[in-house]
Amino acid sequence: MAVESGKVTSFIVEASEYPDLVRKYRVSGVPKTMVNETVEILGARPEEDFVRTAVGGVVP
Amino acid sequence: MPILSPSDADRVRAMLADLPNPVRLVFFTQTLNCETCEPTKQILGELAELSSQITVQEHNLLLEGDLAASFGIDRVPSIAVVGAQDYGIRFLGIPSGYEFMSLLDAIQVASAGDSGLTEASRAMLAGLESPLSLQVFVTPT
């Protein structure tokens, strides 16, 4: 997704190393994706479903 | 002692044999209070030996904070995976276990400059007008 759009940055976060982020975003299972630090996507999703949710999560 | 076994190294070398363009791994580290920085450095060093297209640039987060900030990085160990351009791909934490495979994927994608996504996904992303930040939480096993 980051390659497709200059607007997208993608951080892969190793959860066990960053307990502060795990607490902040209430990560109780992986994978869990935070979109713009607000929208949660839990688990692995089909690609287009994931992209649709992530793009829809953009807060203008 | 290498982290990658000889057979793993062979497999990784084969996976990276067709990288079309150079990839820089911009690695931010620090010497104190970072248990995973040294093993991360070792993994990246072993990786760079397996492909002439991969280079590692090591930076100290504390001494080069402005550079880190320009990559949106404020933690160690962190890696920016940069191809022909910086596509915005970052790894926070040691890329071991399953995350090592994710790093290899990211290197291949950044090198090719091609996401491999479907046309429908690409169309949705092409319409983005505001910044979109993804934080994908994972564990190494």
N, CA and C atoms of all chains as a GROMACS GRO file, in nm:
protein
  603
    1MET      N    1   0.083  -0.120   0.000
    1MET     CA    2   0.000   0.000   0.000
    1MET      C    3   0.087   0.125   0.000
    2ALA      N    4   0.197   0.121   0.077
    2ALA     CA    5   0.287   0.236   0.083
    2ALA      C    6   0.352   0.260  -0.053
    3VAL      N    7   0.378   0.153  -0.126
    3VAL     CA    8   0.438   0.168  -0.258
    3VAL      C    9   0.340   0.230  -0.355
    4GLU      N   10   0.212   0.197  -0.338
    4GLU     CA   11   0.110   0.243  -0.432
    4GLU      C   12   0.076   0.390  -0.416
    5SER      N   13   0.091   0.443  -0.297
    5SER     CA   14   0.052   0.582  -0.273
    5SER      C   15   0.154   0.654  -0.189
    6GLY      N   16   0.195   0.771  -0.236
    6GLY     CA   17   0.287   0.853  -0.158
    6GLY      C   18   0.224   0.903  -0.029
    7LYS      N   19   0.094   0.887  -0.014
    7LYS     CA   20   0.026   0.931   0.108
    7LYS      C   21   0.038   0.828   0.220
    8VAL      N   22   0.076   0.705   0.185
    8VAL     CA   23   0.072   0.596   0.283
    8VAL      C   24   0.210   0.570   0.344
    9THR      N   25   0.215   0.566   0.476
    9THR     CA   26   0.333   0.513   0.544
    9THR      C   27   0.290   0.390   0.621
   10SER      N   28   0.377   0.291   0.624
   10SER     CA   29   0.343   0.164   0.686
   10SER      C   30   0.451   0.125   0.786
   11PHE      N   31   0.414   0.119   0.912
   11PHE     CA   32   0.505   0.076   1.019
   11PHE      C   33   0.469  -0.065   1.063
   12ILE      N   34   0.566  -0.156   1.052
   12ILE     CA   35   0.548  -0.290   1.106
   12ILE      C   36   0.608  -0.287   1.246
   13VAL      N   37   0.526  -0.308   1.347
   13VAL     CA   38   0.570  -0.291   1.485
   13VAL      C   39   0.579  -0.425   1.556
   14GLU      N   40   0.697  -0.457   1.605
   14GLU     CA   41   0.715  -0.580   1.681
   14GLU      C   42   0.657  -0.555   1.821
   15ALA      N   43   0.539  -0.612   1.843
   15ALA     CA   44   0.460  -0.573   1.959
   15ALA      C   45   0.531  -0.599   2.092
   16SER      N   46   0.602  -0.710   2.103
   16SER     CA   47   0.659  -0.744   2.234
   16SER      C   48   0.769  -0.648   2.276
   17GLU      N   49   0.824  -0.573   2.181
   17GLU     CA   50   0.930  -0.478   2.216
   17GLU      C   51   0.876  -0.342   2.259
   18TYR      N   52   0.750  -0.317   2.230
   18TYR     CA   53   0.697  -0.183   2.257
   18TYR      C   54   0.568  -0.192   2.339
   19PRO      N   55   0.580  -0.233   2.465
   19PRO     CA   56   0.460  -0.248   2.549
   19PRO      C   57   0.382  -0.117   2.565
   20ASP      N   58   0.453  -0.004   2.552
   20ASP     CA   59   0.380   0.124   2.565
   20ASP      C   60   0.281   0.141   2.450
   21LEU      N   61   0.326   0.103   2.328
   21LEU     CA   62   0.235   0.114   2.212
   21LEU      C   63   0.124   0.011   2.222
   22VAL      N   64   0.157  -0.107   2.273
   22VAL     CA   65   0.056  -0.212   2.289
   22VAL      C   66  -0.053  -0.164   2.385
   23ARG      N   67  -0.012  -0.096   2.493
   23ARG     CA   68  -0.110  -0.043   2.587
   23ARG      C   69  -0.190   0.070   2.524
   24LYS      N   70  -0.118   0.161   2.458
   24LYS     CA   71  -0.183   0.279   2.401
   24LYS      C   72  -0.294   0.242   2.303
   25TYR      N   73  -0.264   0.138   2.220
   25TYR     CA   74  -0.361   0.101   2.116
   25TYR      C   75  -0.438  -0.026   2.153
   26ARG      N   76  -0.425  -0.068   2.278
   26ARG     CA   77  -0.500  -0.183   2.331
   26ARG      C   78  -0.488  -0.304   2.239
   27VAL      N   79  -0.363  -0.338   2.211
   27VAL     CA   80  -0.338  -0.454   2.125
   27VAL      C   81  -0.346  -0.580   2.210
   28SER      N   82  -0.449  -0.662   2.184
   28SER     CA   83  -0.462  -0.786   2.261
   28SER      C   84  -0.440  -0.909   2.174
   29GLY      N   85  -0.427  -0.887   2.045
   29GLY     CA   86  -0.397  -0.997   1.954
   29GLY      C   87  -0.331  -0.941   1.830
   30VAL      N   88  -0.260  -1.027   1.759
   30VAL     CA   89  -0.195  -0.982   1.636
   30VAL      C   90  -0.240  -1.070   1.520
   31PRO      N   91  -0.236  -1.023   1.397
   31PRO     CA   92  -0.202  -0.885   1.366
   31PRO      C   93  -0.316  -0.789   1.401
   32LYS      N   94  -0.278  -0.671   1.442
   32LYS     CA   95  -0.376  -0.564   1.460
   32LYS      C   96  -0.319  -0.440   1.395
   33THR      N   97  -0.400  -0.374   1.313
   33THR     CA   98  -0.354  -0.256   1.241
   33THR      C   99  -0.428  -0.134   1.289
   34MET      N  100  -0.354  -0.030   1.319
   34MET     CA  101  -0.414   0.099   1.351
   34MET      C  102  -0.400   0.189   1.229
   35VAL      N  103  -0.513   0.247   1.187
   35VAL     CA  104  -0.513   0.339   1.074
   35VAL      C  105  -0.522   0.480   1.129
   36ASN      N  106  -0.421   0.561   1.098
   36ASN     CA  107  -0.415   0.699   1.149
   36ASN      C  108  -0.439   0.703   1.300
   37GLU      N  109  -0.391   0.602   1.368
   37GLU     CA  110  -0.393   0.591   1.514
   37GLU      C  111  -0.534   0.582   1.572
   38THR      N  112  -0.636   0.567   1.487
   38THR     CA  113  -0.772   0.568   1.539
   38THR      C  114  -0.854   0.445   1.499
   39VAL      N  115  -0.852   0.411   1.372
   39VAL     CA  116  -0.935   0.300   1.324
   39VAL      C  117  -0.860   0.169   1.342
   40GLU      N  118  -0.931   0.068   1.397
   40GLU     CA  119  -0.867  -0.061   1.421
   40GLU      C  120  -0.909  -0.162   1.314
   41ILE      N  121  -0.809  -0.237   1.266
   41ILE     CA  122  -0.840  -0.351   1.181
   41ILE      C  123  -0.781  -0.473   1.251
   42LEU      N  124  -0.870  -0.565   1.291
   42LEU     CA  125  -0.826  -0.681   1.368
   42LEU      C  126  -0.805  -0.801   1.276
   43GLY      N  127  -0.696  -0.869   1.299
   43GLY     CA  128  -0.670  -0.993   1.227
   43GLY      C  129  -0.631  -0.970   1.083
   44ALA      N  130  -0.612  -1.080   1.014
   44ALA     CA  131  -0.576  -1.073   0.872
   44ALA      C  132  -0.706  -1.069   0.793
   45ARG      N  133  -0.713  -0.980   0.695
   45ARG     CA  134  -0.833  -0.966   0.613
   45ARG      C  135  -0.797  -0.989   0.467
   46PRO      N  136  -0.897  -1.024   0.388
   46PRO     CA  137  -0.871  -1.028   0.243
   46PRO      C  138  -0.821  -0.891   0.197
   47GLU      N  139  -0.732  -0.894   0.100
   47GLU     CA  140  -0.662  -0.770   0.061
   47GLU      C  141  -0.754  -0.652   0.034
   48GLU      N  142  -0.852  -0.671  -0.054
   48GLU     CA  143  -0.934  -0.556  -0.094
   48GLU      C  144  -1.022  -0.507   0.020
   49ASP      N  145  -1.062  -0.599   0.107
   49ASP     CA  146  -1.138  -0.563   0.226
   49ASP      C  147  -1.050  -0.476   0.318
   50PHE      N  148  -0.925  -0.517   0.333
   50PHE     CA  149  -0.831  -0.442   0.417
   50PHE      C  150  -0.809  -0.302   0.360
   51VAL      N  151  -0.782  -0.296   0.231
   51VAL     CA  152  -0.754  -0.166   0.168
   51VAL      C  153  -0.876  -0.075   0.180
   52ARG      N  154  -0.995  -0.131   0.155
   52ARG     CA  155  -1.117  -0.050   0.162
   52ARG      C  156  -1.135   0.007   0.301
   53THR      N  157  -1.115  -0.077   0.403
   53THR     CA  158  -1.131  -0.030   0.541
   53THR      C  159  -1.026   0.076   0.575
   54ALA      N  160  -0.903   0.050   0.533
   54ALA     CA  161  -0.795   0.144   0.565
   54ALA      C  162  -0.817   0.278   0.496
   55VAL      N  163  -0.852   0.274   0.369
   55VAL     CA  164  -0.874   0.398   0.294
   55VAL      C  165  -0.996   0.472   0.350
   56GLY      N  166  -1.098   0.395   0.386
   56GLY     CA  167  -1.218   0.455   0.445
   56GLY      C  168  -1.191   0.515   0.582
   57GLY      N  169  -1.081   0.474   0.642
   57GLY     CA  170  -1.048   0.522   0.777
   57GLY      C  171  -0.976   0.655   0.778
   58VAL      N  172  -0.950   0.707   0.660
   58VAL     CA  173  -0.882   0.837   0.655
   58VAL      C  174  -0.974   0.945   0.710
   59VAL      N  175  -0.928   1.013   0.810
   59VAL     CA  176  -1.006   1.125   0.864
   59VAL      C  177  -0.960   1.253   0.795
   60PRO      N  178  -1.049   1.321   0.724
   60PRO     CA  179  -1.006   1.439   0.648
   60PRO      C  180  -0.961   1.553   0.741
   61MET      N  181   2.898  -1.623   1.588
   61MET     CA  182   2.799  -1.716   1.531
   61MET      C  183   2.697  -1.642   1.446
   62PRO      N  184   2.682  -1.683   1.321
   62PRO     CA  185   2.577  -1.620   1.240
   62PRO      C  186   2.438  -1.654   1.295
   63ILE      N  187   2.344  -1.564   1.275
   63ILE     CA  188   2.205  -1.589   1.314
   63ILE      C  189   2.139  -1.679   1.209
   64LEU      N  190   2.168  -1.651   1.083
   64LEU     CA  191   2.112  -1.734   0.975
   64LEU      C  192   2.197  -1.860   0.958
   65SER      N  193   2.133  -1.974   0.958
   65SER     CA  194   2.205  -2.098   0.932
   65SER      C  195   2.248  -2.099   0.786
   66PRO      N  196   2.347  -2.181   0.750
   66PRO     CA  197   2.390  -2.186   0.610
   66PRO      C  198   2.275  -2.218   0.514
   67SER      N  199   2.184  -2.306   0.554
   67SER     CA  200   2.074  -2.341   0.463
   67SER      C  201   1.974  -2.225   0.453
   68ASP      N  202   1.949  -2.157   0.565
   68ASP     CA  203   1.862  -2.038   0.559
   68ASP      C  204   1.924  -1.932   0.470
   69ALA      N  205   2.055  -1.912   0.486
   69ALA     CA  206   2.124  -1.811   0.406
   69ALA      C  207   2.111  -1.843   0.257
   70ASP      N  208   2.121  -1.971   0.224
   70ASP     CA  209   2.106  -2.011   0.083
   70ASP      C  210   1.967  -1.978   0.032
   71ARG      N  211   1.866  -2.009   0.115
   71ARG     CA  212   1.728  -1.981   0.074
   71ARG      C  213   1.707  -1.832   0.053
   72VAL      N  214   1.758  -1.751   0.148
   72VAL     CA  215   1.740  -1.606   0.138
   72VAL      C  216   1.813  -1.552   0.015
   73ARG      N  217   1.934  -1.603  -0.008
   73ARG     CA  218   2.011  -1.559  -0.125
   73ARG      C  219   1.931  -1.586  -0.254
   74ALA      N  220   1.868  -1.702  -0.260
   74ALA     CA  221   1.788  -1.736  -0.379
   74ALA      C  222   1.668  -1.643  -0.391
   75MET      N  223   1.604  -1.612  -0.276
   75MET     CA  224   1.486  -1.523  -0.280
   75MET      C  225   1.524  -1.384  -0.328
   76LEU      N  226   1.646  -1.341  -0.297
   76LEU     CA  227   1.688  -1.205  -0.328
   76LEU      C  228   1.768  -1.196  -0.458
   77ALA      N  229   1.777  -1.306  -0.529
   77ALA     CA  230   1.865  -1.312  -0.646
   77ALA      C  231   1.817  -1.220  -0.758
   78ASP      N  232   1.686  -1.194  -0.762
   78ASP     CA  233   1.631  -1.120  -0.876
   78ASP      C  234   1.592  -0.977  -0.843
   79LEU      N  235   1.647  -0.920  -0.738
   79LEU     CA  236   1.610  -0.782  -0.703
   79LEU      C  237   1.646  -0.689  -0.819
   80PRO      N  238   1.547  -0.618  -0.874
   80PRO     CA  239   1.575  -0.536  -0.992
   80PRO      C  240   1.650  -0.406  -0.961
   81ASN      N  241   1.631  -0.353  -0.841
   81ASN     CA  242   1.691  -0.224  -0.808
   81ASN      C  243   1.752  -0.229  -0.668
   82PRO      N  244   1.849  -0.141  -0.641
   82PRO     CA  245   1.910  -0.138  -0.508
   82PRO      C  246   1.810  -0.102  -0.399
   83VAL      N  247   1.834  -0.156  -0.281
   83VAL     CA  248   1.752  -0.125  -0.164
   83VAL      C  249   1.845  -0.085  -0.050
   84ARG      N  250   1.813   0.028   0.012
   84ARG     CA  251   1.887   0.071   0.130
   84ARG      C  252   1.807   0.038   0.254
   85LEU      N  253   1.873  -0.023   0.351
   85LEU     CA  254   1.812  -0.044   0.481
   85LEU      C  255   1.870   0.062   0.573
   86VAL      N  256   1.791   0.165   0.601
   86VAL     CA  257   1.838   0.274   0.687
   86VAL      C  258   1.804   0.235   0.830
   87PHE      N  259   1.908   0.203   0.904
   87PHE     CA  260   1.895   0.138   1.034
   87PHE      C  261   1.928   0.237   1.144
   88PHE      N  262   1.832   0.259   1.234
   88PHE     CA  263   1.856   0.346   1.349
   88PHE      C  264   1.875   0.261   1.474
   89THR      N  265   1.983   0.291   1.546
   89THR     CA  266   2.020   0.209   1.660
   89THR      C  267   2.070   0.301   1.772
   90GLN      N  268   2.100   0.240   1.885
   90GLN     CA  269   2.174   0.310   1.990
   90GLN      C  270   2.251   0.208   2.070
   91THR      N  271   2.350   0.254   2.143
   91THR     CA  272   2.440   0.160   2.208
   91THR      C  273   2.392   0.119   2.346
   92LEU      N  274   2.315   0.205   2.412
   92LEU     CA  275   2.272   0.174   2.548
   92LEU      C  276   2.123   0.148   2.553
   93ASN      N  277   2.083   0.066   2.650
   93ASN     CA  278   1.941   0.043   2.676
   93ASN      C  279   1.865  -0.005   2.553
   94CYS      N  280   1.926  -0.095   2.479
   94CYS     CA  281   1.856  -0.150   2.363
   94CYS      C  282   1.903  -0.293   2.343
   95GLU      N  283   1.828  -0.387   2.400
   95GLU     CA  284   1.870  -0.527   2.395
   95GLU      C  285   1.869  -0.583   2.252
   96THR      N  286   1.777  -0.534   2.170
   96THR     CA  287   1.761  -0.595   2.038
   96THR      C  288   1.837  -0.520   1.928
   97CYS      N  289   1.905  -0.411   1.963
   97CYS     CA  290   1.976  -0.335   1.858
   97CYS      C  291   2.092  -0.415   1.800
   98GLU      N  292   2.171  -0.476   1.887
   98GLU     CA  293   2.288  -0.548   1.837
   98GLU      C  294   2.249  -0.669   1.751
   99PRO      N  295   2.155  -0.753   1.798
   99PRO     CA  296   2.113  -0.862   1.709
   99PRO      C  297   2.048  -0.814   1.580
  100THR      N  298   1.979  -0.700   1.584
  100THR     CA  299   1.922  -0.646   1.461
  100THR      C  300   2.034  -0.607   1.364
  101LYS      N  301   2.137  -0.543   1.419
  101LYS     CA  302   2.251  -0.505   1.336
  101LYS      C  303   2.313  -0.629   1.271
  102GLN      N  304   2.322  -0.735   1.349
  102GLN     CA  305   2.383  -0.857   1.296
  102GLN      C  306   2.298  -0.918   1.184
  103ILE      N  307   2.166  -0.923   1.206
  103ILE     CA  308   2.077  -0.978   1.103
  103ILE      C  309   2.089  -0.897   0.974
  104LEU      N  310   2.087  -0.764   0.986
  104LEU     CA  311   2.094  -0.679   0.866
  104LEU      C  312   2.227  -0.696   0.795
  105GLY      N  313   2.334  -0.711   0.874
  105GLY     CA  314   2.466  -0.733   0.814
  105GLY      C  315   2.470  -0.864   0.736
  106GLU      N  316   2.411  -0.968   0.795
  106GLU     CA  317   2.410  -1.098   0.726
  106GLU      C  318   2.325  -1.090   0.599
  107LEU      N  319   2.216  -1.014   0.607
  107LEU     CA  320   2.128  -0.998   0.493
  107LEU      C  321   2.200  -0.927   0.379
  108ALA      N  322   2.272  -0.822   0.411
  108ALA     CA  323   2.341  -0.743   0.308
  108ALA      C  324   2.447  -0.826   0.236
  109GLU      N  325   2.499  -0.926   0.306
  109GLU     CA  326   2.600  -1.012   0.243
  109GLU      C  327   2.539  -1.106   0.140
  110LEU      N  328   2.407  -1.120   0.144
  110LEU     CA  329   2.341  -1.217   0.057
  110LEU      C  330   2.293  -1.156  -0.075
  111SER      N  331   2.301  -1.025  -0.087
  111SER     CA  332   2.262  -0.960  -0.213
  111SER      C  333   2.343  -0.833  -0.233
  112SER      N  334   2.400  -0.821  -0.352
  112SER     CA  335   2.478  -0.700  -0.381
  112SER      C  336   2.387  -0.579  -0.397
  113GLN      N  337   2.256  -0.601  -0.405
  113GLN     CA  338   2.162  -0.490  -0.419
  113GLN      C  339   2.124  -0.427  -0.285
  114ILE      N  340   2.163  -0.493  -0.175
  114ILE     CA  341   2.120  -0.444  -0.043
  114ILE      C  342   2.237  -0.379   0.030
  115THR      N  343   2.213  -0.256   0.076
  115THR     CA  344   2.312  -0.191   0.161
  115THR      C  345   2.246  -0.150   0.292
  116VAL      N  346   2.326  -0.148   0.397
  116VAL     CA  347   2.278  -0.107   0.528
  116VAL      C  348   2.346   0.023   0.565
  117GLN      N  349   2.268   0.123   0.603
  117GLN     CA  350   2.322   0.249   0.652
  117GLN      C  351   2.285   0.261   0.800
  118GLU      N  352   2.386   0.259   0.883
  118GLU     CA  353   2.359   0.262   1.027
  118GLU      C  354   2.367   0.405   1.081
  119HIS      N  355   2.269   0.440   1.162
  119HIS     CA  356   2.268   0.573   1.223
  119HIS      C  357   2.234   0.560   1.371
  120ASN      N  358   2.286   0.653   1.447
  120ASN     CA  359   2.258   0.656   1.590
  120ASN      C  360   2.138   0.748   1.615
  121LEU      N  361   2.035   0.692   1.677
  121LEU     CA  362   1.911   0.769   1.697
  121LEU      C  363   1.937   0.896   1.777
  122LEU      N  364   2.021   0.884   1.880
  122LEU     CA  365   2.042   0.999   1.968
  122LEU      C  366   2.126   1.107   1.900
  123LEU      N  367   2.225   1.064   1.824
  123LEU     CA  368   2.315   1.161   1.760
  123LEU      C  369   2.257   1.217   1.632
  124GLU      N  370   2.167   1.141   1.570
  124GLU     CA  371   2.112   1.182   1.440
  124GLU      C  372   1.959   1.185   1.447
  125GLY      N  373   1.912   1.252   1.550
  125GLY     CA  374   1.768   1.258   1.573
  125GLY      C  375   1.692   1.327   1.461
  126ASP      N  376   1.753   1.428   1.400
  126ASP     CA  377   1.684   1.499   1.291
  126ASP      C  378   1.663   1.408   1.171
  127LEU      N  379   1.768   1.329   1.141
  127LEU     CA  380   1.757   1.235   1.030
  127LEU      C  381   1.648   1.132   1.060
  128ALA      N  382   1.649   1.082   1.184
  128ALA     CA  383   1.547   0.985   1.224
  128ALA      C  384   1.408   1.046   1.208
  129ALA      N  385   1.393   1.168   1.254
  129ALA     CA  386   1.261   1.235   1.245
  129ALA      C  387   1.218   1.248   1.100
  130SER      N  388   1.314   1.270   1.010
  130SER     CA  389   1.278   1.284   0.869
  130SER      C  390   1.223   1.153   0.813
  131PHE      N  391   1.256   1.043   0.879
  131PHE     CA  392   1.200   0.913   0.841
  131PHE      C  393   1.078   0.877   0.928
  132GLY      N  394   1.038   0.968   1.016
  132GLY     CA  395   0.926   0.939   1.106
  132GLY      C  396   0.961   0.838   1.213
  133ILE      N  397   1.089   0.831   1.246
  133ILE     CA  398   1.136   0.728   1.340
  133ILE      C  399   1.182   0.793   1.471
  134ASP      N  400   1.134   0.737   1.583
  134ASP     CA  401   1.177   0.790   1.713
  134ASP      C  402   1.206   0.678   1.812
  135ARG      N  403   1.224   0.558   1.761
  135ARG     CA  404   1.252   0.444   1.847
  135ARG      C  405   1.362   0.358   1.786
  136VAL      N  406   1.421   0.275   1.870
  136VAL     CA  407   1.520   0.180   1.821
  136VAL      C  408   1.483   0.040   1.867
  137PRO      N  409   1.527  -0.062   1.794
  137PRO     CA  410   1.583  -0.052   1.659
  137PRO      C  411   1.472  -0.027   1.556
  138SER      N  412   1.501   0.053   1.456
  138SER     CA  413   1.405   0.080   1.349
  138SER      C  414   1.476   0.073   1.214
  139ILE      N  415   1.401   0.036   1.114
  139ILE     CA  416   1.458   0.022   0.979
  139ILE      C  417   1.363   0.089   0.880
  140ALA      N  418   1.418   0.177   0.798
  140ALA     CA  419   1.343   0.227   0.682
  140ALA      C  420   1.391   0.149   0.560
  141VAL      N  421   1.298   0.090   0.487
  141VAL     CA  422   1.331   0.012   0.368
  141VAL      C  423   1.311   0.103   0.247
  142VAL      N  424   1.422   0.144   0.185
  142VAL     CA  425   1.417   0.247   0.081
  142VAL      C  426   1.462   0.189  -0.054
  143GLY      N  427   1.376   0.197  -0.152
  143GLY     CA  428   1.410   0.151  -0.287
  143GLY      C  429   1.450   0.268  -0.374
  144ALA      N  430   1.406   0.269  -0.499
  144ALA     CA  431   1.436   0.379  -0.589
  144ALA      C  432   1.389   0.511  -0.528
  145GLN      N  433   1.284   0.502  -0.448
  145GLN     CA  434   1.243   0.616  -0.367
  145GLN      C  435   1.202   0.563  -0.230
  146ASP      N  436   1.178   0.657  -0.138
  146ASP     CA  437   1.131   0.614  -0.006
  146ASP      C  438   0.980   0.601  -0.011
  147TYR      N  439   0.935   0.476  -0.009
  147TYR     CA  440   0.791   0.452  -0.020
  147TYR      C  441   0.720   0.462   0.114
  148GLY      N  442   0.795   0.475   0.223
  148GLY     CA  443   0.732   0.486   0.354
  148GLY      C  444   0.716   0.354   0.426
  149ILE      N  445   0.807   0.261   0.401
  149ILE     CA  446   0.801   0.130   0.466
  149ILE      C  447   0.898   0.129   0.584
  150ARG      N  448   0.847   0.099   0.703
  150ARG     CA  449   0.928   0.102   0.824
  150ARG      C  450   0.908  -0.024   0.906
  151PHE      N  451   1.013  -0.066   0.974
  151PHE     CA  452   1.004  -0.176   1.070
  151PHE      C  453   1.051  -0.126   1.206
  152LEU      N  454   0.968  -0.148   1.308
  152LEU     CA  455   1.006  -0.115   1.445
  152LEU      C  456   1.029  -0.245   1.521
  153GLY      N  457   1.147  -0.258   1.579
  153GLY     CA  458   1.178  -0.380   1.652
  153GLY      C  459   1.257  -0.477   1.568
  154ILE      N  460   1.309  -0.578   1.632
  154ILE     CA  461   1.398  -0.671   1.563
  154ILE      C  462   1.321  -0.754   1.460
  155PRO      N  463   1.372  -0.762   1.336
  155PRO     CA  464   1.304  -0.844   1.236
  155PRO      C  465   1.350  -0.989   1.243
  156SER      N  466   1.303  -1.059   1.345
  156SER     CA  467   1.340  -1.200   1.358
  156SER      C  468   1.216  -1.286   1.339
  157GLY      N  469   1.235  -1.414   1.324
  157GLY     CA  470   1.123  -1.505   1.307
  157GLY      C  471   1.040  -1.467   1.186
  158TYR      N  472   0.908  -1.463   1.207
  158TYR     CA  473   0.819  -1.435   1.095
  158TYR      C  474   0.844  -1.295   1.038
  159GLU      N  475   0.886  -1.204   1.126
  159GLU     CA  476   0.912  -1.067   1.080
  159GLU      C  477   1.027  -1.059   0.982
  160PHE      N  478   1.117  -1.156   0.991
  160PHE     CA  479   1.226  -1.159   0.893
  160PHE      C  480   1.170  -1.182   0.753
  161MET      N  481   1.069  -1.270   0.745
  161MET     CA  482   1.005  -1.294   0.616
  161MET      C  483   0.935  -1.167   0.566
  162SER      N  484   0.873  -1.095   0.660
  162SER     CA  485   0.807  -0.969   0.622
  162SER      C  486   0.909  -0.868   0.570
  163LEU      N  487   1.027  -0.867   0.632
  163LEU     CA  488   1.131  -0.775   0.586
  163LEU      C  489   1.177  -0.813   0.444
  164LEU      N  490   1.191  -0.942   0.420
  164LEU     CA  491   1.229  -0.986   0.285
  164LEU      C  492   1.123  -0.944   0.183
  165ASP      N  493   0.995  -0.960   0.221
  165ASP     CA  494   0.886  -0.915   0.133
  165ASP      C  495   0.900  -0.766   0.105
  166ALA      N  496   0.924  -0.690   0.210
  166ALA     CA  497   0.932  -0.544   0.196
  166ALA      C  498   1.049  -0.506   0.106
  167ILE      N  499   1.160  -0.578   0.119
  167ILE     CA  500   1.276  -0.551   0.034
  167ILE      C  501   1.242  -0.578  -0.112
  168GLN      N  502   1.172  -0.687  -0.136
  168GLN     CA  503   1.135  -0.721  -0.274
  168GLN      C  504   1.039  -0.618  -0.333
  169VAL      N  505   0.943  -0.576  -0.252
  169VAL     CA  506   0.845  -0.477  -0.299
  169VAL      C  507   0.912  -0.342  -0.325
  170ALA      N  508   0.999  -0.301  -0.233
  170ALA     CA  509   1.066  -0.171  -0.248
  170ALA      C  510   1.161  -0.174  -0.367
  171SER      N  511   1.225  -0.286  -0.389
  171SER     CA  512   1.318  -0.298  -0.501
  171SER      C  513   1.243  -0.289  -0.634
  172ALA      N  514   1.130  -0.359  -0.642
  172ALA     CA  515   1.053  -0.361  -0.766
  172ALA      C  516   0.971  -0.233  -0.783
  173GLY      N  517   0.941  -0.164  -0.672
  173GLY     CA  518   0.852  -0.048  -0.680
  173GLY      C  519   0.712  -0.089  -0.722
  174ASP      N  520   0.679  -0.214  -0.694
  174ASP     CA  521   0.549  -0.267  -0.734
  174ASP      C  522   0.488  -0.341  -0.615
  175SER      N  523   0.368  -0.299  -0.577
  175SER     CA  524   0.305  -0.355  -0.457
  175SER      C  525   0.254  -0.497  -0.479
  176GLY      N  526   0.222  -0.530  -0.604
  176GLY     CA  527   0.160  -0.660  -0.628
  176GLY      C  528   0.013  -0.663  -0.589
  177LEU      N  529  -0.044  -0.548  -0.556
  177LEU     CA  530  -0.185  -0.544  -0.517
  177LEU      C  531  -0.275  -0.557  -0.641
  178THR      N  532  -0.402  -0.589  -0.614
  178THR     CA  533  -0.498  -0.601  -0.724
  178THR      C  534  -0.529  -0.463  -0.783
  179GLU      N  535  -0.586  -0.465  -0.904
  179GLU     CA  536  -0.625  -0.338  -0.968
  179GLU      C  537  -0.724  -0.261  -0.882
  180ALA      N  538  -0.817  -0.333  -0.820
  180ALA     CA  539  -0.918  -0.265  -0.737
  180ALA      C  540  -0.851  -0.196  -0.618
  181SER      N  541  -0.755  -0.264  -0.556
  181SER     CA  542  -0.684  -0.204  -0.443
  181SER      C  543  -0.606  -0.081  -0.488
  182ARG      N  544  -0.540  -0.096  -0.601
  182ARG     CA  545  -0.460   0.017  -0.652
  182ARG      C  546  -0.549   0.137  -0.680
  183ALA      N  547  -0.668   0.111  -0.735
  183ALA     CA  548  -0.759   0.221  -0.767
  183ALA      C  549  -0.803   0.293  -0.640
  184MET      N  550  -0.832   0.216  -0.534
  184MET     CA  551  -0.873   0.279  -0.408
  184MET      C  552  -0.760   0.366  -0.353
  185LEU      N  553  -0.637   0.317  -0.362
  185LEU     CA  554  -0.523   0.390  -0.306
  185LEU      C  555  -0.488   0.512  -0.391
  186ALA      N  556  -0.512   0.501  -0.522
  186ALA     CA  557  -0.480   0.612  -0.611
  186ALA      C  558  -0.564   0.735  -0.578
  187GLY      N  559  -0.681   0.713  -0.520
  187GLY     CA  560  -0.770   0.824  -0.489
  187GLY      C  561  -0.740   0.893  -0.356
  188LEU      N  562  -0.641   0.842  -0.282
  188LEU     CA  563  -0.611   0.899  -0.150
  188LEU      C  564  -0.562   1.044  -0.162
  189GLU      N  565  -0.620   1.130  -0.080
  189GLU     CA  566  -0.576   1.269  -0.081
  189GLU      C  567  -0.516   1.311   0.051
  190SER      N  568  -0.545   1.235   0.157
  190SER     CA  569  -0.491   1.268   0.289
  190SER      C  570  -0.390   1.162   0.330
  191PRO      N  571  -0.296   1.199   0.418
  191PRO     CA  572  -0.200   1.100   0.466
  191PRO      C  573  -0.268   0.983   0.534
  192LEU      N  574  -0.214   0.865   0.512
  192LEU     CA  575  -0.267   0.744   0.573
  192LEU      C  576  -0.152   0.672   0.643
  193SER      N  577  -0.162   0.665   0.774
  193SER     CA  578  -0.057   0.600   0.853
  193SER      C  579  -0.106   0.464   0.902
  194LEU      N  580  -0.032   0.362   0.868
  194LEU     CA  581  -0.067   0.227   0.913
  194LEU      C  582   0.036   0.180   1.015
  195GLN      N  583  -0.012   0.131   1.128
  195GLN     CA  584   0.077   0.065   1.224
  195GLN      C  585   0.027  -0.078   1.237
  196VAL      N  586   0.108  -0.170   1.190
  196VAL     CA  587   0.069  -0.311   1.192
  196VAL      C  588   0.143  -0.380   1.306
  197PHE      N  589   0.067  -0.419   1.409
  197PHE     CA  590   0.129  -0.485   1.524
  197PHE      C  591   0.140  -0.635   1.497
  198VAL      N  592   0.260  -0.685   1.520
  198VAL     CA  593   0.287  -0.826   1.491
  198VAL      C  594   0.375  -0.882   1.604
  199THR      N  595   0.389  -1.013   1.605
  199THR     CA  596   0.485  -1.076   1.695
  199THR      C  597   0.573  -1.169   1.613
  200PRO      N  598   0.693  -1.195   1.663
  200PRO     CA  599   0.790  -1.266   1.580
  200PRO      C  600   0.758  -1.413   1.557
  201THR      N  601   0.672  -1.474   1.638
  201THR     CA  602   0.652  -1.618   1.621
  201THR      C  603   0.524  -1.648   1.546
   0.00000   0.00000   0.00000
